[in-house]
Amino acid sequence: MPFPKAPSMPNVSAGSASSFIPQIWSQKLNAKFYMHTMYREICNTNWEGEIKDHGDEVIIRNLADITINDYVKGQDLDYEDPESTHVTLKIDQGHYFGFKLTDVDKTQSDLKLMNQWADDGAEKMKIRVDANVLGSVYANAGSMNAGAAAGADSQSINLGTSGTPMELTKLNIVDFLVENIGVCLDETDTPDTDRYIVLPPSLCARIKTSELKDASLTGDGNSTLRTGKIGMIDRLHIYSSRNLNKTAGGVYDIMFGHKSAITFAHQITHMETLRNQKDFGDLARSLFVYGFEVVKPEQLGHGVVSLG
């Protein structure tokens, strides 16, 4: 839009000096911000090396469970035939993007359009993969880590249901993390390291305004309210994501567990260019093929919560 003129000023003629003032297109593009992705933080890639070069699935074998029996002197011993179960990791997901750039645009533009569009596509690809993982994998959590009667031992821990979600406020969210989430993981012998929980930003805000905002309670130099950083609570790495499944009424399917629970593998990551057969220019396309599977459901949990 040209510089505004007073209504009383006459229109300038084509020969006026004003007609020689050029429009300037800045080479500094407006910064674009992308959603944070979590799938690389909460998934392991233990079997990616076996599937990357060939094959579209890996059969992952579990150790057999050996039974411990009571012994009485002189009795005949029973010998079992151990059987191993298995889980199949399939490379059955894929996404792509493609765009075209004419030689005219490439030559006349003062921007490196091909690189910038490819970078944008790569960021969007990560967000799409993240949404696929976080939006579905929680459904495969172990039965002892979900529902209103969770807990492998206690069977009385309320993690919420779709009909009656857990209502979390700044007054009870820390207790929920420690007494509900932490105990569920303790009762499945989950290792203390690499535990996590993924929460929506609104629930992370509840943590920041909880009693943890008082730095004297945590022993930290600054409170979470001042720094905005939550870090860990009761061995849980706290992650914030907007890719969690959300249903009507502001109900979220949150997930928690251990990094060993979900395995992720990608097989193909292509970015290539070729000449456009129908025009003077280039075609660019990228392919990402991957798969993920819950290999330890007892180390994965699912909560249904709402904001209180």
N, C-alpha and C positions, 0 to 999 in steps of 0.2 A: 504494500500500500504506500503511495507516495506521501511526502510530508504534507500535512493538512494546510490549507490556505484559508484566509479569512473570506467569508462569503462575498465581501465587497470587492475583492481583487479580481481583475479581469483575467480571462483565459490567456495564457501565453501562446504566442504564435509558434509555428514549427521552426522558425529561424531563431527563436529566443535561446539565450544561453542555457535556460533551464532544461531544454530538450536534450542537452549533451551530458546530463548527469546520469551515469550508468547505474544499473542495479548491481549490487555486489552479492554473490552467492558464496557464503563462507565455506572454507574447506574444513572447518571444525564442525563435525556432525554433533547434533544434540545427543548426549549420552543416553544409552538405553539400558535399563536395569532388568535383570532376569530373576526369576524365582529361584530360591535356594533348593538344591536337590540333596536328598538324603540316602539314596539307595546304596551308594558306595560306602557310606558310613556304617550302615547296619547289616550289610550282606558280606559274606566271605566269597572269595573266588578260588577256593581250594581245588576245584576240578576243572578250572578254565583251561589249564595247560593241556589236559588230556583230550579236550574236545575242539580246541581251536583249529588244529591243522586238518583234521579229518573226522568224519562221523557226525551224526546229528543228535546223538544221545549218549549218555554215560550211565551205566548201571552202578549205583553206589551201594555197596554191601555194608550192612550193619553187623556189629559183633553179636554173636549168639548170647542169650541169657543162660547162665549156668545155675541150676537149682541147688540150694543148700539144704541137706536133710539132717535130721537128728540121728545120732548113732547110739546103738545099744550093743554091748559086747556079745559076740556070738551070732548076731543077726546076719542074714543074707543081704548083700549090698545090691542096690538098684543102680543101673547104669543108663543114663539117658543118651539120646542121639541128638546133639545140639543142632538146631536149624537157624540159619541166618536169614533175616528178612532183607529187603533191598528197596531202594528208592531210585526212580529214574529221573535224571535231569535231561530235559529235552530242549533243544534249540528250536523253538516253535513260535517265536515272536519276531516281528520285523517292521521297521519303519523306513521311509525314505523321503527325500525332498528333491526337487528338481526345478531349475530355472534356466532361462535363456538370456543371453546378452549379445546384442548386435554389435558388429564391428564399428558401426557409426557411433553408438553410445560409448563403447570402450575407448575409441580414439578421441572423441570430443569431450568426454567427461574429465573433470579435474580430480576425480575421486577414483580409488581402486575398487570399483564396484564388485568385481568378482570375489575378491577376498572378503569384503565386508558382508556381502550376502551369504557367503559360505560360513563365516563366523557366526552370523545370526542363526543360520540353519542348525549349526552344531549345538548352540545353546538351547534352541527349541527342541532338538532331539533329546538332550539330557532331561529336559522337563517332561517330555512325553513318556520316556522310559520310567522316570521316577513316579509319575502319576499312575502308570500301569502297575508298578510294584506295590506302592503304598495303598493304592485303591482296591487291591484284591487279595494280597497275601495274608492279611489278618484272618481271613476266613479259615485258614488251615492251622490256626493255633491249637495247641493241645486242649482237650476238654477240661483238664484240671486247671487251666489258666484262662477260663472264660466263664461268663454267666454270673448268676446271683449266688451260686454255691461253689465257688472256685476254691482251689487249694488241694494239693495232692493228699495232704494229711488232714487238715482242718475241715475241708469241704464246707466252709461257712463264710468265705470271703466274697464280698459283693463287688463285682467288677462292672455291674450294670447289664441291662438287656435292652433290646430294641423297644420293648414296651415300657420298661421302667429304667431309664438311664440313671447313672449316678450323677447327682447334681453337685458340681464342684464350685467352691467359693474360695476366697483368699483365707478363710478361717479353717477350712478342712482339707485343702489340697495337699499340704505337706504330709498330714496324717495319712491321706490316701496313698501317696507315693511310698511311705515307709511301711504302713501297716497292711496295705492291700497288695500293692505291686511287689514290694520287697519281700514280703512273706511268701507270696506265690512262687517267686523265683528261688527262695531259700528251700522251700519244700520240694523242689525238683532238683536239688543239688546243683543249681546253676553256679558256675564259677563267679567269683566276685568281680573279676576284671571283664571288661568289654560288655557290661550290661548297659542297656539304653532304654529310653522311652521317647516316643515321638508324639508331640503335642501340637495343637494349633496355636497360632500366636496369641489368641485371646486367653488360653489357659496358661501360657508362659507368663503373661502379664499378671495372672492371679498369683503365681509363685513370687514374682517380683514385689508384689504388694502384701505378701504374707508376712509372718513374723520374721522371715529371713531378711527383710529389708533392714533389720537392726543388725549392724555389723558386729556388735558385741556378742550376739548369739552364735554367729558362725565362725568368729575368730578371724574373719577377713579384714583387710585394711579398709575396704570400702564396701558399702552395702550393695545388694543387687539392684536396688532402686536407683542408685547413683551411676553404677557402671553399665547396667542393662545386661550384664553377663550372669548367667545362672550357673553354668559349669556342671557340677555333680551334686546329687542329693542321694544319700544312702546308697552309694556305689553306682547310681544310675547316671549315665550321661544324658543330659536333657537336650533334645533336639526339637527345633521348631520347624513346622512345615505347613504350607497351605495346600499340599497335595493329598492330605488325608480325606477319606470318604466322609461326606457330610450329607445328612438326610434332613427332611423337613423338621422345622422346629428348632434348628440349631443343635442337632444331635451328631456327635462325632464318633467314628470308629477309630479309636487310638490303638496303637500297638506298642508292645514292649517285649524285651527278651534279651537274648545274648547273640553276639555276632555269629556264633556257630550255627544258629537255627536256620538261616536262609542262605542258600548258595546261589551265586549269580555267575553266568558265563556269557561272553559274547564271542561270536565266531567270525563274523565278517564286519569290517568297517571300511567301506569304500568311499572315496571321493575322487571323481574323475571328470574330465572334460572331453568333449568331442565336437566336431564341427556340425553345425546345423545344416542338414541337407535341404531344408526348405527356405533358407535365408542366409545372408552373409553374417556369420556370427558363431558363437559357441553355445553349446548346451552343457550345463553342469548338473551333476546328480550325485547323491550320497545315499548309501545303504547301510543300515545297522541291523544286524541279526543277532538275537540273543535269547536267553531263557533263564528262568529262575525256579527254584523249588525249595520247599520246606523240608529239610533233612532231619531236623530235630524238633518236632512239634512240642515236645515237653519244655523246650527252651524258648518258646514263642507264646506271647500272651495277647489277648484282645480285650479291650475295655470299651464300653459304650457309655459316653458321658455327655453332659450338657453343662452350660454355664449357669452358675447360680449367682 
